[in-house]
Amino acid sequence: MKAAVRRAASSICSGLRRQWVLGLQRATRLDATIKGMLWMALSGLLLVLLNVICRYLAQQLHPLQAQFLRYFGAVLVMLPLVGRSGWSACWPRQVGGQFARGAVHAAGLSIWFIALPRIPIADTTAIAFTGPIFIMLGARIFLAEEMRWERWVAAGIGLVGVLIVVGPGLSGAGGVYSLLMLASSPVLAASLLMTKALTRTERVDVLVLWQAITVTLFSLPLALWFWSAPNAWQWLGFVAAGGLGAAGQYCLARSFSVADISASQSVRFLDLVWAAMLGWLLFGEHPSHFTLIGGALICMGTLWAARRESRRLAR
């Protein structure tokens, strides 16, 4: 009997390994644009998880201190990797570009973190979807990327879905913080465009490491001004946030390195689906009818864009 169970377990494990290898082989044969979309989708899921943790911590500590500790946690998580590969291997080719990107990103995050504790996580995610519009415009103007009509349509559909979700919440006390969150979008979009430009000369791991280092340095002065001692659980939360942030930024940079930044932006609208699911699973928050309708529209636009890209590349 035991031998039969072992044989069955061995057969199941062998089958799973075969499926995993086949899946990896199929993934390597995917077109670069589709790979970029998949990396972007995974990045969105990780960053929504990060937002959940940061929102909770920013309600307990000052938001600007939370911003510093989130990126300081990322530096701590990546230190073993630096120790293994050596500091010289992690030194960027464009030090000035890394610090310029870090300064822009820190400025956008300061606005974002101030609004974060005051807005539901699904609304935070939805408002961030205005970013792809700024990114597509910037990619066309500054990076000379081709802008096919499918990408504009997908972004437009996603934006309509976002307006359906957040429109009812823009009135009242929360409206001020919603507008403040909205103001961070063009600043963070500029940071992402700078990241895309840096992928031409920098490795992905170098980009992720130096974003953590530079944002930590630029965030430190304001964090010290509002400092209060975190407890052990809060430190653990910031380290977890650092790990999620580093992994999410790695996936984001991989997406930028394999595909046009404008091609993958429509996939970011799936983040609202992740946010609604996590809000329901972790906090028992039931999405409103506006969230469901807007989320469905966003998914339709995303899937349509991916299908159009796939068909175009198959010709």
C-alpha positions, 0 to 999 in steps of 0.5 A: 500500500505504501509503495503504491502511494509513493509511486502515485506521488512520484507520478504526480510530481513527475507530471507537474515537473513536465508541465512546468518545463513545458510552460517555461518553454512556451513562455520563452517562445512568446513574442516580446510584447506579450512577455512585456504584458505578462511582466507588467501584470505580475508587477501590478499584483505585487505592487497592489499587495505592497499598497495594502501593507503601506496603507496599513502602516501609513495609518500608524506612522506619519506617511512621509516616515512610512515612505522612507521606511518602505524604501529602506526596507527594500535596501535591506532586502537587496543587501545580500544580493549586493554582497554576493555579486559585489558592489562594483557589479552593482555600480550604475553606468549613469549615476546622475540619471539614477539620482535624477530618477530617484528625486522625481520618484521621491517627489511623486511618492511624497504626494502619493503617501500623504493621500494613501491613508485617506483613500480606499485601496481600490480607489488608490489603484484606480486613480493611478490608472491615469498614469498610462495616459501620461506615460503614453504621451511621454513615450511618444514625445520623449522616446519616439515610440510608435503609438498604434491606434489599438494602444490609444483605444485600450488606454481610453477604455481603461480611463473610462472604466476608472472614471466610472469607479472613482467618479462618485467618490470625488465629492466630499471630504475624500475628494481633496485626497483623491485629487491629491492622489491624482496629482502624483500620477504625472510625476510618477509617470515621468519617473517611469519614463526615466526608468524606460530610458535607463533600461537602454544602458542599465541592467534591471537589477541595478535599476531596482537597487538604485531606485531603492537607494536614491528614494531612501536618501531623498526621503530621509530628511522629511522622515526624520522631521516626523519620526516616531519609533516603529515597533517590531511588527511595523519593522517586519511590515516594512521589510515585507513591503521592501521585498514586495516593492523590489520584486514589483519594480524588477518585474516592471523593469523587465517589462520595460526592457523587453517591450515598448512602454506604451504597449504594456500600459493597458495591462496596468488596468488589471491592478484594479481587479487585484485591488478589489479581490484583496479588499474583499479577501483581506478586509471584507470590502465588497466592491460597489456596482461602480467598481464592478462595472468599471473593472469589467470595462477595464478587463475588456479593454486589456484583453482586447489590446492583448488580442490585437497585439497578438494578431498583429504579430502573427501576420 
